[in-house]
Amino acid sequence: MAAKTQDYTKVMKDMMGAFPVDMNGMQDAFKTQATLSDKMSKVALDAADKSTEISTKWTKETLAKVADMTAVKEDPADYTKALTDFASAQAEMAAETMAAFAEVAKNVQMNTVELMLAAGKDISEDASEAVKKATAEVTAAAKKATAVAK
């Protein structure tokens, strides 16, 4: 009686063919990452735009106050008053400007946390789906490979 030799090359080929690579999962992950990057870029660009507006406003107001301070005065005591007024206005503008910058930073932080939580939820759901699908495919492939090997 002749022993029948199992063709392991065919078994391995069949087994590897039973483990398909799902590129949809990779595409979905890429799309999720690209969407997150797009939203994060918009948050950063919006913050940069607002910060530029704040800086420009502060600069214009400072230049206007400098023009008032350096204008010719009739009485020498008026120069002292102009300098005092300028210093007082600068202190007030600095406080307002810092508060405006703080508001921009707070909004960036809140938007970033919100985006990261949403992205984490999406990624978690995608990963859970991918694991369930992969488990089902691996189980089916293992059963098929076992049946072929017998």
CORQUIMO-V406415 format. One record per pair of residues at least 12 apart in sequence whose C-alpha atoms are under 10 Angstrom apart, sorted by the first residue. I is the first residue (numbers start at 0). J is the second residue. Records with the same first field share a line. If there is no record, write none. Layout:
I=J + J
This chain:
5=148 + 149
6=148
7=148
9=147 + 148
10=144 + 145 + 147 + 148
11=144 + 148
12=144
13=140 + 143 + 144 + 147 + 148
14=140 + 141 + 142 + 143 + 144 + 145 + 147 + 148
15=140 + 144
16=140 + 144
17=136 + 137 + 139 + 140 + 141 + 142 + 143 + 144
18=133 + 136 + 137 + 138 + 139 + 140 + 141
19=133 + 136 + 137 + 140
20=133
21=129 + 132 + 133
23=129
24=125 + 126 + 128 + 129
25=129
27=122 + 125
28=121 + 122 + 125 + 126
31=118 + 121 + 122 + 125
32=118 + 122
34=118
35=114 + 115 + 117 + 118
36=114
38=110 + 111 + 114
39=107 + 110 + 111 + 114 + 115
42=106 + 107 + 108 + 110 + 111 + 114
43=107 + 110 + 111
45=103 + 107
46=100 + 102 + 103 + 104 + 106 + 107
47=103
49=99 + 100 + 103
50=96 + 99 + 100 + 101 + 103 + 104
51=100
53=95 + 96 + 97 + 99 + 100 + 103
54=96 + 99 + 100
56=92 + 96
57=89 + 92 + 93 + 95 + 96
60=88 + 89 + 92
61=85 + 88 + 89 + 92 + 93
63=85
64=81 + 82 + 84 + 85 + 86 + 88 + 89
65=81 + 82 + 85
66=85
67=81 + 82 + 84 + 85
68=80 + 81 + 82 + 83 + 84 + 85 + 86
69=81 + 82
